[in-house]
């Protein structure tokens, strides 16, 4: 019965999602490569209201929500998100495209997040006001695909070797790991998005979750897209009653 209820919820959410060519996404007109004038216009920085230092990053996924790591926002005070400022743009500042700071209305942390092992390390920031999209402030696409649902309760042993140390590590699903010595190593703050491009559209595939001696770990966005990101980002509740 739970499977039936879940399937009904998925069906309704897919209807609420945005049809985007052959994809269903959380936001319309997201991640269009031909419209992107600046590098990573969805990238955001996160700080507390009492400290000017940015300690984490995130990604703008629609006009109200920023996606980030739960470890960034758990047990924090009042937060502020900065949009429209990233490394390439900051070095070539243009007064026509200033950054914007928006206060966070509330934080949403995955109920199964574990600060011990970083399982389900995913969170959302509900902004206090809606974002007005600009050339340097744009949302990234989150694909919603019922055919690509990951089993969050299983683990996989992955044993890539670091070029430097030759060590091996295990990487749990729904995460994937990169060797710190490879070109795919993440650069930046925890919560930063890992992106891919398909048919001229940028999609977020991961959230930089943690790094250690052997590997950099990403939370797999697809594993949470239907059951968690979509209903929260659209601010809808789906209740299925059992007879």
Protein Blocks (a to p, Z undefined) as FASTA:
>chain_A
ZZmmmmmmmmmmmmmmccehjaccfbehihilklmmbghklbccdddfkbcbdfbdcddf
bfkbccddfklmgopacddddehiafklmmmgcfklccdddddfbdcddfkbcfklopai
acddddfbdcdddfklccddddddfklcccfkbccdddddcfklopacddddddddddfk
bmkbccddehiacdddeehiacdfbdcfbdcfkbccdddfklmmmmmmmmmmnopacddd
dZZ
